[in-house]
Amino acid sequence: MNGDGKSVKRTAEVTYRRAEEADLPRAFAVFRAALNAYLVRAGQEAVPDDDEQSPSYRHFLEHDGERFWVAEADTDEFTGGHADPTRAGGREIVGWGCGLLRGDWWFLSSLFVLPEAQGIGVGARLFELAGTGAPAEAVRATITDSLQPISNTLYARRGLLPREVVVGFGGRPREGLRRPRLGSLEPGPLTPAAIPELREIDAAAGGVDRGVDHAFYLTSGRRGWLFRRRGRAVAYLMTRGDGWIGPAASVRAADIEPVVAFGVAALARHGPIEKVRAGVTGRCEGAQRALWEAGLVFDGTPGLLLSSRLFGRLDRYVPASYGMF
Ligand SMILES: CC(C)(COP(=O)(O)OP(=O)(O)OC[C@H]1O[C@@H](n2cnc3c(N)ncnc32)[C@H](O)[C@@H]1OP(=O)(O)O)[C@@H](O)C(=O)NCCC(=O)NCCS
């Protein structure tokens, strides 16, 4: 450090390589530091210390390792060596990014740069690397926080324009919530054996093949239901033990409301739950109605769905998470 922090930062040597299993704890630390630096300042809920991300990071490594990159630098160059007296110095991960590729649909899952390493081109380079292997004609999409002008500008300047609001719902379901009327929909437990049927529903609901992701969701703690009508699989829904609802999809837009209402009632019936949560696009009116009806409220600032062009039938889909859509 030469007394002019900025000029040192500008010359910091940043190198890029593909992520490995051993990088995952540090990737979580960078994720948390990058988010909390602006969330806390804005009075939003901070990302907790517990690393609940590693299972998804492992899934990315397994299926999208080609698009999972880390940026390394000598962090002393950013901090003057005073940030962490317990560290002996040396190169560390200062940012990382990962994109998912499912056929001709590419989704930027993650892009995070340590606050002290921001503004010198690391995010822009990682964005490019996260697109490795994506066909030129692929739809490119991501979900951002509407509170974050830097990421939204970065993506929009690269052709991913805001298309939809993604409203975060949260809250304790109201007392006495009853299982909704399902009409001719018949729910049954969802197991990995039903993945071919889920892929058919996805083909009708959005056109993106999420088979490998469904296998991940169903083997990493999500509970699920498959809904049939006269024997034919027409909708699915998954929930997490922490109260998150999604993914959910239906062949007909009209079915998403009872399906999501069923999910909230199932979570509430399962035991006392502090908070049920979901991220729903503005287009998915049915899911919104079900969540309003259940007594939930808006939770945090809305997200934005950005994409290079319109895709999917969003009126019948509830995302699995902000990081995986
Ligand atoms: C968004 C983020 C990844 C960008 O990384 P970064 O390394 O700071 O970005 P870069 O230095 O490569 O700059 C990227 C673009 O943002 C612009 N930018 C960077 N810092 C900026 C600032 N403080 N104000 C306005 N624009 C800024 C740059 O001009 C650049 O634009 P261009 O390449 O189109 O000319 C980083 O800010 C971050 O981790 N933020 C917190 C977490 C987050 O929001 N992640 C996105 C999840 S969707």
The ligand as an SDF file (V2000), in Angstrom:
LIG
                    3D

 48 50  0  0  0  0  0  0  0  0999 V2000
  -22.3040   -6.6700   -8.7290 C   0  0  0  0  0  0  0  0  0  0  0  0
  -20.8350   -6.9930   -8.5190 C   0  0  0  0  0  0  0  0  0  0  0  0
  -20.6290   -8.4870   -8.6760 C   0  0  0  0  0  0  0  0  0  0  0  0
  -20.0180   -6.2460   -9.5830 C   0  0  0  0  0  0  0  0  0  0  0  0
  -18.6550   -6.6110   -9.4210 O   0  0  0  0  0  0  0  0  0  0  0  0
  -17.4690   -5.5570   -9.6330 P   0  0  0  0  0  0  0  0  0  0  0  0
  -16.1960   -6.3200   -9.6470 O   0  0  0  0  0  0  0  0  0  0  0  0
  -17.5800   -4.4690   -8.6570 O   0  0  0  0  0  0  0  0  0  0  0  0
  -17.8230   -5.0060  -11.0770 O   0  0  0  0  0  0  0  0  0  0  0  0
  -16.8230   -4.4080  -12.1660 P   0  0  0  0  0  0  0  0  0  0  0  0
  -15.7290   -3.6430  -11.5200 O   0  0  0  0  0  0  0  0  0  0  0  0
  -16.4540   -5.4750  -13.1170 O   0  0  0  0  0  0  0  0  0  0  0  0
  -17.7930   -3.4060  -12.8830 O   0  0  0  0  0  0  0  0  0  0  0  0
  -18.9020   -3.8590  -13.6160 C   0  0  0  0  0  0  0  0  0  0  0  0
  -19.7040   -2.6820  -14.0960 C   0  0  0  0  0  0  0  0  0  0  0  0
  -20.2900   -1.9970  -12.9990 O   0  0  0  0  0  0  0  0  0  0  0  0
  -19.8790   -0.6410  -12.9910 C   0  0  0  0  0  0  0  0  0  0  0  0
  -19.6080   -0.2790  -11.6210 N   0  0  0  0  0  0  0  0  0  0  0  0
  -18.7100   -0.8550  -10.7830 C   0  0  0  0  0  0  0  0  0  0  0  0
  -18.7420   -0.2700   -9.5820 N   0  0  0  0  0  0  0  0  0  0  0  0
  -19.6550    0.7030   -9.6780 C   0  0  0  0  0  0  0  0  0  0  0  0
  -20.1540    1.6760   -8.7720 C   0  0  0  0  0  0  0  0  0  0  0  0
  -19.6930    1.7840   -7.5090 N   0  0  0  0  0  0  0  0  0  0  0  0
  -21.1480    2.5020   -9.1910 N   0  0  0  0  0  0  0  0  0  0  0  0
  -21.6320    2.4060  -10.4500 C   0  0  0  0  0  0  0  0  0  0  0  0
  -21.1970    1.4980  -11.3540 N   0  0  0  0  0  0  0  0  0  0  0  0
  -20.2320    0.6850  -10.9770 C   0  0  0  0  0  0  0  0  0  0  0  0
  -18.6210   -0.5890  -13.8040 C   0  0  0  0  0  0  0  0  0  0  0  0
  -18.4870    0.6530  -14.4350 O   0  0  0  0  0  0  0  0  0  0  0  0
  -18.8180   -1.6820  -14.7990 C   0  0  0  0  0  0  0  0  0  0  0  0
  -19.5400   -1.2460  -15.9110 O   0  0  0  0  0  0  0  0  0  0  0  0
  -19.1150   -1.6640  -17.4050 P   0  0  0  0  0  0  0  0  0  0  0  0
  -18.2170   -2.8740  -17.3340 O   0  0  0  0  0  0  0  0  0  0  0  0
  -20.4000   -1.9480  -18.0800 O   0  0  0  0  0  0  0  0  0  0  0  0
  -18.4120   -0.4730  -17.8990 O   0  0  0  0  0  0  0  0  0  0  0  0
  -20.3330   -6.5330   -7.1190 C   0  0  0  0  0  0  0  0  0  0  0  0
  -20.6210   -5.1670   -7.0000 O   0  0  0  0  0  0  0  0  0  0  0  0
  -20.9860   -7.2740   -5.9650 C   0  0  0  0  0  0  0  0  0  0  0  0
  -20.5270   -8.3310   -5.5550 O   0  0  0  0  0  0  0  0  0  0  0  0
  -22.0570   -6.6750   -5.3910 N   0  0  0  0  0  0  0  0  0  0  0  0
  -22.7410   -7.2390   -4.2370 C   0  0  0  0  0  0  0  0  0  0  0  0
  -23.3830   -8.5690   -4.5310 C   0  0  0  0  0  0  0  0  0  0  0  0
  -24.3340   -8.5150   -5.6980 C   0  0  0  0  0  0  0  0  0  0  0  0
  -25.2060   -7.6730   -5.7790 O   0  0  0  0  0  0  0  0  0  0  0  0
  -24.1610   -9.4430   -6.6290 N   0  0  0  0  0  0  0  0  0  0  0  0
  -25.0260   -9.5790   -7.7690 C   0  0  0  0  0  0  0  0  0  0  0  0
  -25.9940  -10.6580   -7.5040 C   0  0  0  0  0  0  0  0  0  0  0  0
  -27.2020  -10.6570   -8.7750 S   0  0  0  0  0  0  0  0  0  0  0  0
  1  2  1  0
  2  3  1  0
  2  4  1  0
  2 36  1  0
  4  5  1  0
  5  6  1  0
  6  7  2  0
  6  8  1  0
  6  9  1  0
  9 10  1  0
 10 11  2  0
 10 12  1  0
 10 13  1  0
 13 14  1  0
 14 15  1  0
 15 16  1  0
 15 30  1  0
 16 17  1  0
 17 18  1  0
 17 28  1  0
 18 19  1  0
 18 27  1  0
 19 20  2  0
 20 21  1  0
 21 22  1  0
 21 27  2  0
 22 23  1  0
 22 24  2  0
 24 25  1  0
 25 26  2  0
 26 27  1  0
 28 29  1  0
 28 30  1  0
 30 31  1  0
 31 32  1  0
 32 33  2  0
 32 34  1  0
 32 35  1  0
 36 37  1  0
 36 38  1  0
 38 39  2  0
 38 40  1  0
 40 41  1  0
 41 42  1  0
 42 43  1  0
 43 44  2  0
 43 45  1  0
 45 46  1  0
 46 47  1  0
 47 48  1  0
M  END
$$$$
